[in-house]
């Protein structure tokens, strides 16, 4: 046999030519890239600072929600009338 004629199938190929190696590398690489994207988003748009008077604002909102809206009074009367039976009807 001539030592100069080597079979190409017997020589190992470099590691980057194997597909399963890239499959193993792709998972952690995607996670690293996603973490940098998340960091960039967090730095670019920080969370707004909560107002110092958040409790007072919440109380005002709740007070406004509890006040009856004058434009809804006929609807509320109609709803209440439909929910309670008339007194002259037998039960």
Residue pairs with C-beta under 8 A, 6 or more apart in sequence:
15 21
16 22
51 57
68 76
85 91
